[in-house]
Amino acid sequence: MEGEGTQHVHGDVLVRLDGDRAEVTVGQLVYFYRDGEPPHRAAGLRLACVTVRTPAG
């Protein structure tokens, strides 16, 4: 929605490497705000992803 935004703050990053594979988890705090106003809501979440090096590099 126009005039609304978010700010994402990351922390507690954990990377596990196993050969050509990496598993990553990260904690995230998200602030929701409207232009010219302080944040009116906050939410916490945990993100997880996996990345793999392919034969193409």
Secondary structure, DSSP 8 states (H G I E B T S, - for coil): -TTEEEEEEEEEEEEEEETTEEEEEEEEEEEEEETTS---EEEEEEEEEEEE--TT-
